[in-house]
Amino acid sequence: MVDLLERGALLDELGGVLAETAAAGRVVLVAGEAGVGKSALVRWFGEGLSGQVRFVYGVCDPLLTPRALGPLHDLAREVGGRLADLLAAGSPREQLFAALLDELDQRSRRQVVVIEDAHWADEATLDLLLFLGRRMARIRTLLIVTYRDDELGVDHPLRAVVGRLPPEVVRRMRPGPLSEAAVAELAARSERPATGLHALTGGNPLLVTEVLAAGGAGVPMTVRDLVLARFVGLPVEAQEAVRLVAVVPTRAELWLLEQALESGLMAVDPAVAAGLLVTGPEGVGFRHELLRRAVEASLSAVVRRKLNRQVLAVLTGLEGRDVDLARLVHHAREAGDVEAVLRYAPEAARLAAAVAAHREAVEHYRAVLRHADRLPGAIHAELLEGYSVECYLSGLSVEAVSARHAAVGLRERLGDREQVGAGLRWLSRLHWWDGNRHEAEAAAARAIAVLETLGPSHELAMAYSNQAQLDMLDNRLTAAIGWAERAIELAVRFEDQQTVSHALTNIGSARILAGDPGGRADLERAFEVAVAAGLVDDAARALVNLSTDSAVMRDHHHARQDLDRAFAFVQARELSGYIQHVQGFRARLRLDLGDWAGAERDAREALALPVAGGARVVDCLVPLALLEARRGDPAAAATLQEATERGFATVELQWTAPVAAARAEYAWLHGDDGRIAEEATALFERAVRAAHPWFTGELAFWLWLAGALPETPAVVAEPYRLLLAGDWQASAEAWRAMGCPYQRALVLACGDREEAASEALVLLDGLGARQAALRVRQDLRRRGHRRLPRGPIRATAANPARLTARQVEVLALLAEGLSDAAIAARLSLSTKTVGHHVSALLGKLAVRSRHEAAAAARRLGVVPVKDREPGGQN
């Protein structure tokens, strides 16, 4: 193909990756700026394998609000079968994802799935990409994803998805701009001068092609100039066709154009001949989105509105055709047709919510709520309630609270007391999620008061269970069990399995927090009830509470298995909020058990999740801050500050107590002894009142170390109680039995024997706790200890990651982007030896790739941060 200039190596690489799928699936990420040739590369690849491999395509559209699972609908149209049937039936997305996986898991033929323009993907499609990516190793399929990385902000959700794909199945490709030689060759083929062409276009293939196709002596300065110069030379009917296609994102179907154009389909031909439009089996579109946008931007607001009205009229006048509601809403909004927005946006929101495309559901609700004053009060309230739930699920807690407040007000004016009570119960949950416990408690009490006047009901049962949850979370454990038992008694009368599961979870959690191991059986029963009823969220909550309660009560016998089980369940269902919560707790458990590399990996992966709002991020911030502080990483201060701001905003002991203890430890590590007691005192009395043995014990330890503990509370956990009673040896042994080397080291350092002090330092040095070891050595010397073991050798101690001098050299060159062979040549080593060094430093840095290693090294100060190059990004 003559157009394959400087793309042969990429095509060969794609072919090589496809060959690898004979053993296991692969994901290829094709990223680059608009017009650089991503789609063309994939198209050429497919054409070269025509008849040998099945290619199926899904496209993300640039609608005002993207289609929920739009690419999956495209794929279903191509593959048909069970996937198409499930989509038509409106099946849950778990079934849809599984059906697609089954379709791709066919050993009899090679398959390539292409998802184009993922930068426009809806939330559910991003979940689908993650779902497939994590399972590619099990199926012999190639998944190709194209996207514009220059349009991805730092918080774009696609970045998080890409970062969470298993690195062993991912290949990254980035088509670059054409060289001056390639541009000159294309110019020669067009019999045009090449002077200044590369500088003008930057080698962007699309711009080069458009400039050369424009003809004439002058060189147009913009894409808009290029397109409009060609546009004005068209017949009037062809111009009409181009304008109409310009307001239809991606492509316009032939049947749509046939009915919308007065002159019919023949009007399209001159535009195709002029190179503005291209035809395909399913419709007509611009050769590139940039060209479509250039024409659309040239239209006046009046013309754009008129054309969108034409399209909307055709789409809504069809019978027997399945038109995506998101598409109707897009054209209704662009046409300024308020009635159509009111008609289609609510259902589009509900459909998006049904497949967990929560951000898209929010946008649809926003579109209709702008005009909700035209609706009856009950419908307006229902829309606000739906909007509130979707905001809550999207992490928009402030908007969720505001919408539910407005809905409750409308229900009160309508005299619908049952819905007022239900709304208040929801408002309680939303206030709690937003970190406002006072308002959460008030709304919960009002909900019960309102619903009790109406007699027994499902809503009253759930209101009782909501109060039980609030009490359990505030360690009012006896009250929590009482409310939950009332909820179950009422729920059983109404065969309300959701409330039964919810209340059992509250009972089980309260019992475990009270030290009663029988709570495990309650939580297992809650899980079973939820699974049998198909209640995924309630099933997840039961497992998550079982695991995190075991962890917070230091039940290490169960906690590791419980956390892994819960993590597998929520990860399989892509429940990001729960994943972050569980992974944060697993990070803390691994930190306590001495697996610091695993702890860092869990914490950083959890922080990279696309979760907004809520306090569960504190669960991963605290162990990461402790890890950084103990190593002497200067990033610890910022991590701890973020944990403080997020945790203290909730006033929940489950988040404030760990933050307070971490702040006290940070003060001790940095020799700020005056602040140790100040930080620990802030939550100590509250932990004592809550009778929480481990929160109380940890805070009591720091107060004792600062000489500010007046007396030892009876509730203190055993390892702390032993130390505070003067038996440091028994305390150290208790920590050893629990498998906690860092805590054991701190206790040994408090002893009065030389060998104990030596063992403490050996443990700390072995963990890489450089800052902690430094503080302990200082304290021991002040107490007269002289025969202390040496710390790590200077070359290793000089950096917080504990790399050897040679590993630091290798890492510095790796950070420059050098290959193993290049590093070997630079350091006069064998390539195999360099490979061993790279593997070792990846393990020490707790990262999975060379790129992550370089970033971690800069963050830790092992390798200096380079100045940003002009126009580059960090």
N, C-alpha and C positions, 0 to 999 in steps of 0.2 A: 504494500500500500504506500503510495507516494506521500501520504500525510503522516507517516509514522516517523517523522524526523525526531531523532534523539529520544525515542520512547521504546526502542527495541530492548534495552536492558531491563526496563520495567516489565515489559511483556514476558520476557524470559523468566524474570523473578516470579511473576504470577503463575506461569506454567510450572515452575519448580514447587511453589507452595501447593498448587493443585495436586501435583504428584504425591506430596506428603499426605494428602487426605486418604490415600490408600490404607494408611495405618490409623490415622486419627484426624478429626476435623480441625480446621484452621479458621482464624479470623484475620482478614486483611483490612486495615484502616487506610484509606486513601484520602489524604488531607491536602489542602492547598487553597490558594486564593481563587476567587471567581474567575472563570475563563482560562484557567491554567491547563485544562484538559483532563480533569478527573473522570468525567462521564465518558469522554471520547476514549480514554484508555480502556475503561471497562467494556465499552461497546466493541472496540477492536479485538479485545481479548475474547469476547463472546463470539464474534463473527469468525474468528480463527478456529473456534472449536465447534462450529455449527454441525449438528448431527451426531457429535461425539459425547457431548455433555448437556444435560438439561439445565438451562438458565431460567430462573424465575426472578422477576423484578418487582420491587415495591418502592413507591415514591412518596416522600414527604412534601407536602404542598405549602406554599407561602400564604396561607389564608390568614385573615385577621386572628382567628382562633383555629389552630390546626385540627384536622380530623382526628378523632380518637381512634387509634390503631389503624390509621389510614393505609400504611404500607401492608398491613396484614390483610386488609380487604383486597388490595391489589394481588397479593400472593394467592389468596383464596380463589380469585377469579381465574387464575392460571392453572392451579392444581386441582380445583374442584373437590369432589369427594366429601369426606366427613368434615373437613375444615370448613368448607363452604356451607354445609348443612348447619353446623354449630353457629356460625356467624349469623346466618339467616334466622336462627331460632333465638338469638340474643343470649347465648350461653355465657356463663361466667368466664372471665379471662383465664383462669387457671385451666379450664377445659380447652380453651382456644390455643393457649400456649402449648399444652400437651399434644393437641392434635397436629399442630405444625411440626413439633419435634418428631412425632411418629411419621409424618409425611417425608421428613428429611432423612430419617433413619432407615434408608433403604439400601441394602447391600448390593442390589442387582444393578445399580447404575450410579454414575458419578453425577453430582448435582452442585450447582453454584447458586446461592441466594444473594441477590444484590439489593441493598437498601440505599437509595439515592438521597442526597441532601439531608442527612441526619441532623444538621443544624436547625432544621425546621420541625423536628420530630416532637410529637406530643409526649406527655408524661408516660402514658401506657406503652407507647412504642419504645421509649428509652428503657422501660422495664423489660420489654420483650428482647431488646438487644442484649441486656445483661443476662436474662434468662437463657438465651441461646448461647451466648459467649461462654457461660460457665459450664455448659454441657457439650461444647463442641468436641472435646476430647473423646466423647463416647460415640459420636456419629461421624461418618465419613463424608462430610459435606464442607464446602468452602463458603464462608460468609464474607461478602465484601461490603464494606460500609464507606460511602463517600460523604465528605462534609467539608465545609469551608472553615478552616481553623482561624482565619483572620476575622471571622464574625463571632467568635466565641469569647465572651467576657470571662473574667476570672471566676465568676460565679455561675457560668452557664452549666446547666445540669448534665450536658453531654460530656463535659470534662470529667465529672465524677464517674460517669458510666465507663468511659474509656479507661480511667485509672483503676477501676475495679475488675477489669477483665483479666482472666488468668494469663500471666505473661508468657507462659510456655506455649500458648496456642496463638498468640497475636504476632502479626507482622505489620510493620508500619511502612507506608510508601508515601512519598511526597513528590509528585511531578514538579520539576522545576521549570523556570522560564527557558525559552529557547535561547541558544547562544547567538552571537552576532553572525556567525557563519550560517547557521540554520535560517535566520531571518533573511540574510542576503540570498540564500538559495531560493526561498519562497518568493522573494521579490523578483528574482531573475525569471522564475517560472511565469510570473504575471507580467513580465516585461515592464517592470516598474523600477525606478531607482531605489537603492537601499539606503542612501545617505540619510542619516538621522532617524531611520525607522526603528532601530533597536532602542535608541535613547528615548524616543517618543512613547513606545509601547512597553518598555521594560522587558521585552521578550515574551509578553503574555500572548499565547497562541491565538486566543479569541480576538484580541485587539489587532494583532498583526493581520489576521485573516480579514477582519472588517476593513482595515485601512486599505489593504490591497484590493479588496472587492469594490471599494468606493469609487475607484477610478478618478479621473481628473488630475489636474496638475498639482493642486494644493493638497495638503494633508490635514484632514479634519482633526480637531483637538480633543474631542470627547466622543464617547460611544453615542451620545444623543445626536451629535452632529452626523455621525456615520449613518445612523439608522434613518434620521429624518431626511437626509439628502437622498436616500434611496426611496423613501416613502413618498416624497412630493412628486416623483416621476411616475407614480402609478395611476391607473384610471380611477375615477371616482368610486366605482363599485369595489375595486380592490382595496382602496383606502378604507372604505367602510368595513370590509372584512378584517383588515389589520387592526383597526380600532377595537372591534368587538373581541377579537382574540386577545387583545392586550388586557382586557379587564377580567379574563378568565385565567386564574393562576394555573400553571403547569401546561394544560392543553384544553382545547375546546373540542368536544365530540362532534363527529360529522352530523349526527342527527340534530344537535343543538344549533349548529350553523345553518343547517338546511331550513330550520323553522325561524331562526332569528334574522337571517339576511333576506332582505327583499329581493335581491338579485340571485339568490341561491348559491349553491356551492361553486359554480363556475367563477364567481368573483374571487375565489381563493387562488386560482391558477397564476395570475400575473404576479401576486405577492410571493408565491413559491418560486417562480422563475427569476424574480429579482433577488432571491436569497434571503428574504425577510422571514418567511414562514417555511416550515417543513411539515410534511405529511407523514403519518404513520398509520398502522392498522386500526388504531382506536381514536384518532383525531388529528387535529392540526394545532401546532404550537410554534413558538419562536425557537430558533436554534439554541438560544441561551436565555436564562432568566434576566440577565443584564439588558438584553435587547428588548424584552417585553417591558421591563420597568422604564426604559427610555421612552418608549411610545406612550405608556400609561401616564408618565410624568408630564408629557406634552399636552395631555388632554385637559381642557378646562373642567372645573368642578361641575358645571352644568352638563357637559357632554359625558363625563364619567358617570354621573348619576343616571342619565338617560340610558346609557349602554347597560349599566347594571340592572336597571328596571327591565330592559329587554330580556336579558339573560334570566332574571328571576321569573319573569312571566312564562318563559318556555319551560324552565325547570319545574315550576309549580303546576303547570298545565298538563303535564305528562301523566299518563295512566299506565301502570304496569312496569314503570322503570324505577329502580331503586336509586334514589338520589340522596346522598349523604346530607343529613340535617346541618352539619357544620358548614357545608357549602351553601346551603340556603341562607343560613344566618349571615354568612360573609356577604353575599350579594344583597341581602336585605339591609344590612348596615351601610354598605357602600351606596345603595340606592336611596337611603334615607326613608325607607318604608317601615315606619314604626309598627304598623299593624302586623306586618310580616315578622318583624323581630319578636313581637309579643306572642305570635302564633308558634314560631319554630324554636326560639332560643330556650324556653323552659325544657322542652323535650330533648334538645341537644345537650343541655346540661345534665339531665338525668341519664342519658345514654353514656356520656363521658364518665360520669360518676360510677356507673355500673361496671366499667372496665378499669376503674381506678386511675383515670386520667383527670386527677383532681384539679390541676392548674387550669386545664381547659374548661372543666366544669365551672370553675370560679369565673372565668372570662365570659362564658355564656350567661351566667347569672347576672354578672355586672351589666351586660348589654341590655337585658330585659328590665332590670331594676331601675335603670335610668328613666324608664317610662312607666314605672309601676303605679304612678298616680292615676293611670287610666284603668286600672284593674279593680275588681271588687276586693274588699278588705280581706276576706278569707284567703283568696288566691295570693294576694300580696304577702300575707303572713306566711303562707306555705313556701313561697319563693325565698323569703328571708330566712326561713328555717333551713331550707336546702342549701342556700348560700353559706349560712353559718357553719353547717357541717363540713362543706367542702373547704372553707377557709381553715377550719380546725385541722382537717386532714392535710392541708397544704402548709401548715405551720404559720398561718396568718392569724395569730391568736387575737390581736387587737380588733381586726375586722370581724372575726368570728363572734367575739363578745358583743360588739356594737350591733351586728345584725340580729343576734338573738335577743338583745334588749329591745330592739325595735319590734321584733316579732311578738314578744311577750306583751308589749304595750298595745299592739293591734288586737291581739287575742283578748286582752282585758276589755278594750272598748267594744268588742263584739260579744262579750259576755260568755265566751267559750272557756269555762273554768278548767275543764279537763286538759285542754291544750295549754292553758296558762300554767297549770301544774307541771305538765311535761316540759314546757319551755323553761321553767325555773330550774327543773332538775338538770336539763342540759346546760343552763347558764351556770349552775354550780360547777359542773365539770369544766366548762370553758374558763371560768375565773381561776380555778385551781391550776389549769394548764398554763394560764397566763401569769402565774406566780402570785395571785391575789387570794390568799387563803381566807382572809376576813370576809370578802364578798362571796367566796365559795360557800363558806359556812352559812352566811345569811340567806343565800339563794336556796340552799338545801333545806333549811328550816322552813322557809316560805313554801317550798314545793310540797313538803309533807303536810303543812297546815292546810293548804288549798285542797290537796287530793284527799285528805282524810274526811273532809266535809262531803265528798261525793261517794263515799263507800269504797269497798274493796275493788281493786282493779290492777291490771298489769302495770300501769304507770305508777300506782302507789307502791307496789312491790319493788319496782326499780328505784323509786325515790328512797325507800328504806335501805336498799343495798348501796345506793350512792352515799348515804350518810355513814353506812358501815365502812365504806372505802375511805372516806375522809377521816374517820376516827382511827382506822388502822394505820393510815399514812402519818398520823400525828401521834402514834404510839398510845392511843387511848384504847387499849386492846380489849378490855372487858366490855366496854360500850360497843366496840365494833362487832364483837361476836353477838351481842344482844340484838342489834339492828339487823345483822345478817340473818339470824334465825327467824326474826319476824318476816323478813323478805321471803325466805324459803317457804315458810308456812303459807303465806299468801300466794306465792307463785305456783305452788303445787295445785292449789284450787283451780287455777286458770291454765294449767298445763304449760306454764311459761318457762321453758327450758333455758332461755337466755338469762333470766333473772336467777334461776337456780344455780347455773354455772357461775355467774358473776358473784353471787353471795357466797358460794362455797369457796371461791378464790379468796374472798375477804376473810372468811373464817380460818382457812388454812394458813394464810399469811400471818394473821394475828396470833395463832397458836405457835407457829415457829418462832416469831419474834418474842413470844413470851417464854420460850425455852421448851415448848411442848413438841416433841418430835412427831406426835400424832397428827400434826398439821399437814404432814406430807400426804397422808391418805386423803385428806379433804381436797388438796390441790390436784391429786391424781384423779379423783372423782369429778372435780370441776372440769378437768381436761376431757375426760371420757364423755361427759354430758354434752359439752360443746362440740366435740367431733361428731357425735351421733346426730346432733341437730344441724350440722353444717355451719357452725358459727366459728369462722376462722379466727376473728379477732379475739373472741373470748377464750378459744383454745390456746392461742398464743399467750394471752395474758396469764393463764393458769401456769403454763410451763415456764414462762419468764419469771413469774413471782416465785415459783418453786426454786428455780436456780439462783436468783439474786438473793432471796432470803437465806438460802443455804450459805451463800458466799458472805453476806454481811454478818452472819452469825458464826463465821469461821468454821463451818462444818465441812472441813476439807475432804472428809471421807466421801461426802455426796457431791460437793460443789463442782468438782471438775467434770464429773459425768453429767450432772444436771445442766451445767452451762453448755457443754458440747451438744447435748440433746436439744436444748432450747434453741441454740444457735442454728442447728441444722433445720429445725422446723421453720423458724422465721425467715431464714435465708432462702429456703426452697419456695417460699411464698412472697419473697421480695418485700417484706414488711420493714422498711428502712428504719423507722423509729425504734422498733423493737430490736433490730439488728444492732443499732448503735448502743442501746441500753445494755444488751447482753455482752457485746464485745467489750464495752467499757468495763463491766464487772469482771470479765475474763482477764482483761489487762491487769486489773488490780490483783486478782488471784495469782496470776503468773508472776507479778512483781513480788508478792509476798513469798512465793515458793522458790524464788531465785532464778526464774526463767526471764531474765530482763530483756533478752532479744525478742522473745515471744510477746512480752508485755508491750514493748514499743511498737511492734508490728500491729498488734491488735488495736492499740490506742490510735495510731496514725490512720489505719484503715477505717476505723469508726469515725474519726473526724472528717474523713474525706467523703463520707456518705452524703447524698443529697437530702439532708434533713434540715428544715428551717423551723425555728421556734421550739418551745419546750425546754426543759431543764436537763434532759437526758444526756446532753453533750457534756455535762459536768462529770458524768461517770467515766468518761475517757480523758477529760482534761486533768483530773486529779492524779491518776497514776502516771500520766505523762509528765506532769509538773514535778512529781516526786522523783521520778527516774532522772529527769534532767538536773534537778537540784542535787541529788546524791552524787551524780557524775561530775558536777561542777560546770554544767552547760549553762552559758549566759542566757539562753532562751527561757530558762525556768521562770524567771521573774514575770515575763509577759504571759506565759501559759498559766501561771498561778493567778495572775491578776484577772485573766478572763474567767477562770474557774470561780474566783471570788465574786465577780460581778454577776455571773449567771446563777451561781448557787445561792448567794445571799438574797437575791431578788425573790426567791421562792419561799423563804422562811421555813422550808421543810427540813427537819432534822436529818433526813436521809441524804441531803445534799450539803447543808450548812456545816454539820459536824465533821465530815471528812475534809472539807475545805479549811475549817478552823485548825484541825490537827495538822494538815499540810503546811499551813502558814506558820504554825508554831515550830514545826520541824525545819522549815526554811530559815527561820530566825536563828535557831540553834546552829544549823550548818554554817551560817555566815557570821557566827560570833556575836549576834545581837541579843545577848542574854536578857536584856531588859524587856524585850518584846515577846519573849517566849510565853511568859505568864499572861501577858496582855492578850495574846492571840488565843491561848487555850481557855482562859477564863470566859471569853465571850459566849461560849456554848456549853460550858461545863455544867452549870446548874440545871440547864434545860435537859441535858443528857441524863443527869441523875434523876430528875423528875420523871423522865420517860422510862426509867429503869432499863436503859439499854446498856448491857454489860460491856460491849466492845467499844462503842462510842465513848462511854464514860471512862473505860480503862485507858484508852489511848490518850484522851485529854488529861486524865489524872497523871499519866506517866510524864507528860511534858511539864505539868505544874510541879510535880515532885522534883524533876530534874532542875527546874528553876527555883526550887526551894520555896514554893508558894502553895503547896497542898496542905490545907489545915488538918484534914483527916481523910482516911480512906473510906469511900462509900461502900456499903455492903454489896452493892450491885456489880462491882468491878469484876471483869472476867478473870479467870484463874491465873493465867500467866502474869498479868499485871498485878493481881492481888498478892501473889507470892513475892514479887520484887518489892512492892510497897511495904510488905511486912518484914522485909530485911533478908529474905531467903533468895538471894540472886542466883544461886546454883540451881535450885529447884525451878526457878523461873526460866533460866536458860535451857534446862532440860525439857521443860514444857514446850518451849518454842522449837527445840530440836525435834520433838515428837510430832509437832504439827508441820514440820518441813519448812520452817521460816528462817532462813539463815541471816537475813539482815536484822530482824528483831532479836535473834539470838546474839548477834554480834554486839548490838547496843547494850544488852543486859550484861554480857560478859565484860564489857568495858566498864561497867559500874562496880565490878567485883574488886576484891582486895588482894588478888593473887596475880603474880607476874605471868604465869602460864595462861591464865584466862585472858589477860590483856593481849598477849601475843596471839592467841587463837582468834580474838575479836578482829585484830588487824589483818590476819590472814584471810578471814572470811570476807572482810570489806574489800581488801585488795583483789580477791578472787572474783568478786561481783563487779568490779570496776567502779566501786563507790568512792571515787577519788576524793570528793569534797568531804564525805562522811569520815573517811580514813584520816584526812588531814585534821579534822576537828577532834577526833578521838586521840590522835597522837599528841595534839596540843594539850588536851585535858590530862592525858596520862603523864606527860612530862611535868605539868604543873603539880601533879600529885606525887612526884618523886620517882616515877618509873624511868629507868634508864636503859634497860636491856630490851629494847623494842625491835621487832623484826623490820628489816628494810622494806620500803615500799617497792613498787614496780621500778624497773630500771629507768633511767632518765629519759631514754628515747621513747619509752612507752608512756611514762607519766606525763610527758610534755603535751599530751593531747587527751581530751576527755573520752575519746573512743578507744583508748588503749591500743593503738596501732604501734607496731614496731617502726623503727626508722625506715627500713626498707619498704614496709607497707605504705608509709606516708609518701615515699618517693613514687611508688607505683600509683597510688591514688592521685597524686598531683598530675601525673601524665594522663591517667584515665580521665581526669576532669577536663583535660585539653581535647578529649575526643579521640585519643590515639588507640589503635588496635593493640592486641597482645603482641603481635609481631613487631609493631613500631616501638612499643615500650621495651621489648626485649632488646632491640637494636640500640636504643638510647642508653640502656643500663648495662649492656654487655651481659645479658642473661639469656637463657634459653626460653623459647616461647612457652614450653611446658611449665617452667618454673614461674614465669609471670602468671600463667593460668592458676597455679596453686595460690599465689599471693592474692590474686583477685578474688578467688573463692573464699579465702580466709577473711579478707577485709569486708566482703559482703556479709558474712556471718557476724562479724563484730559490730558492723553498723546496723544490723537487723534490717537489711533492705534486700530487694529481689532483682535489681538490675543495676547496670553500670551508671545509668543516668541518675537513679535514686541515690547511689553511693556518692556521686559527685555532689549532689545537692545536700546530702546529709553532712558531708565533710565540710562544706562551706558553712552550713548552719552551726556546726560544732566548733568552727574556727580551726579545724585541722588544715584546711586548704584556704588561702585567702580568697575573698570574693573579688572577682574581676570587675573592672569598670565596665559598664554597659556600653556596647558598641553603638555607634549612631544608628538609629532606627531599629535597634534590636530590642529583645525582651529578656528579662532575667529568667 
